Amino acid sequence: MQLPRASVKMPTGFSFDVPDLLMLRAWADFHELRMAIDLDVCADGEEYEELLGIYDKNRAFRRWMIWRSCEGIMVQPAMGRRMLFDFMADALELMIPAGD
């Protein structure tokens, strides 16, 4: 008897390197924002090993959603188009909150 072949779908988002997570956490603290890490997320039919959310400190409003794809660091603002970066530092430079 032959077992049916199951196709394995690669996740859309992969886990981050620890230095990138530490850099993002320090950046969020400095800008008085809150970072949340969601593990093994399935959203819109896509799978993510890690999905990072950057929130206002005392509210549930998510300003940015960040994940790592095979192309690079993806940043999705609450309003606007998704952006692609090679490095976390480049993404953080563009994400400086208004008023800072």
Order of alpha helices (4+ residues) and beta strands (2+ residues): alpha-beta-beta-beta-beta-beta-alpha
